[in-house]
Amino acid sequence: MRKPKGLPEPLPATCSVPEAGAHFFGVDTPSAYRLARRGIIPVLKTGTRNMVALPRILAARLNHDPDQTAQTKKGAG
């Protein structure tokens, strides 16, 4: 019996758009690219490749904005 394929451990800093779409949104490759064009999947453009920053997508899925947290910590000190 085959084990379902998941994200590797430890989690890499980036992954492809189709991988992010499949693992975090449960969509196929064309739908993942559609979500990336809409800005739902945050994309880092590196030349001709589009990569997804996993910390940013995890924060978005947890309804947590890392930029806002950094600003809050600066103001608290």
C-alpha positions as CSV (number, residue, x, y, z in Angstrom):
1,M,0.0,0.0,0.0
2,R,1.3,3.4,-0.9
3,K,1.7,6.1,1.6
4,P,0.0,9.5,0.6
5,K,2.6,12.0,-0.5
6,G,2.9,15.0,1.8
7,L,5.2,17.9,2.3
8,P,8.7,16.9,3.3
9,E,10.0,17.2,6.8
10,P,11.5,19.6,7.7
11,L,9.4,22.0,5.7
12,P,11.3,23.8,2.9
13,A,11.1,27.6,2.6
14,T,9.5,27.4,-0.8
15,C,7.5,25.1,-3.0
16,S,5.9,25.2,-6.4
17,V,2.5,26.6,-7.1
18,P,0.9,23.2,-7.9
19,E,2.3,21.7,-4.7
20,A,1.0,24.6,-2.6
21,G,-2.4,24.4,-4.4
22,A,-2.7,20.6,-3.8
23,H,-1.5,20.6,-0.1
24,F,-3.1,23.8,1.2
25,F,-6.2,24.3,-1.0
26,G,-6.9,20.8,-2.3
27,V,-7.0,22.0,-6.0
28,D,-5.4,20.7,-9.2
29,T,-2.6,22.4,-11.1
30,P,-4.7,24.7,-13.3
31,S,-6.7,25.8,-10.3
32,A,-3.6,26.5,-8.3
33,Y,-2.2,28.8,-11.0
34,R,-5.6,30.5,-11.2
35,L,-5.5,31.1,-7.4
36,A,-1.9,32.5,-7.8
37,R,-3.0,34.9,-10.5
38,R,-5.8,36.1,-8.2
39,G,-3.3,36.6,-5.4
40,I,-4.9,34.0,-3.1
41,I,-1.7,32.0,-3.3
42,P,1.2,34.4,-2.6
43,V,3.9,34.0,-5.3
44,L,7.6,34.9,-5.5
45,K,8.6,35.4,-9.1
46,T,12.1,34.2,-9.7
47,G,13.0,34.7,-13.3
48,T,10.6,32.5,-15.2
49,R,9.6,30.4,-12.2
50,N,6.8,31.2,-9.7
51,M,7.6,29.9,-6.2
52,V,5.4,30.0,-3.1
53,A,6.9,31.1,0.2
54,L,5.6,28.6,2.7
55,P,5.8,30.8,5.8
56,R,3.6,33.4,4.1
57,I,1.0,30.8,2.9
58,L,0.9,29.2,6.3
59,A,0.4,32.6,8.0
60,A,-2.4,33.4,5.5
61,R,-4.1,30.0,6.1
62,L,-3.9,30.7,9.9
63,N,-5.3,34.2,9.4
64,H,-2.1,35.7,10.7
65,D,-0.2,38.5,9.0
66,P,3.5,38.3,9.7
67,D,4.1,41.9,8.6
68,Q,1.5,43.2,11.0
69,T,3.0,41.2,13.9
70,A,6.4,42.7,13.2
71,Q,5.0,46.2,13.3
72,T,3.1,45.4,16.5
73,K,6.3,44.1,18.2
74,K,8.2,47.3,17.1
75,G,5.5,49.5,18.6
76,A,5.3,47.5,21.8
77,G,9.0,48.0,22.7
